[in-house]
Amino acid sequence: MGDVGLAQLWGCYQFMRRDAVVSYVQVNGVVGHPATLPCTYSTASGVTTMCWGRGACPISHCLEEIVWTNGSHVTFQKHLRYKLKGKLSEGDVSLTIENAAQTDSGQYCCRVEHRGWFNDMKLTLSLEIKPDGNGTVTQSSDGLWHNNQTHVSLAQNSWMTTSKGLYIGICITAVVLLTVLVVVITKKYLCIRNKLEQLNMVSLNDSQTGALQSAAEVGVQAEDNIYIIEDNLYVMD
């Protein structure tokens, strides 16, 4: 059982290590123009809170937070250049950076919070602002992304995020079950050992009591023999 548990833990570690090295969604922008970082989520279960931050997505929340929304309106905005122009009620939380500069280049995290452990949708995007780039990734009025590569990358990252959350949940469940099993086995072992010790103590006490009783009986018999000898002496006289 221990070997199986170690194998499961090692598999969890390898999966999370492998999943940590993924390709980010690449977005290009031009200095002085708006740059849009696409991020959407399903609102079938309703809207939820989300954040945008600089850097890759951490374990919880966002690093260097720049925008927060409660699902219906923006609750935090680090600078007026950071805007959510999409329909929040439909899960469009794409970030638009107005008047982009080369210093805006880098990684960004779109984190949509969901209830439960490891259920958050995390999407890391890499933005590169060029002086003479090919423009930004934008969304037209028909709601379609006109950059096929970005659209495919979004789908892959969403699937990988969901798979990672599911696999981590399975790993945690396995670890918890193994821990419970070890605790139960340990308690049973200690209980059995205590009972054996109690039985040994009872046996020892019984043997000591028997020895004392035997000694007492021998003493009584010796006294009786003395009395008998003394009586015989009186008869002989």
Salt bridges, closest charged atoms under 4 A:
GLU98 OE2 - LYS85 NZ 2.41
ASP104 OD2 - ARG81 NH1 3.02
GLU113 OE2 - HIS61 ND1 3.32
ASP120 OD2 - ARG111 NE 3.05
ASP142 OD1 - HIS146 NE2 3.79
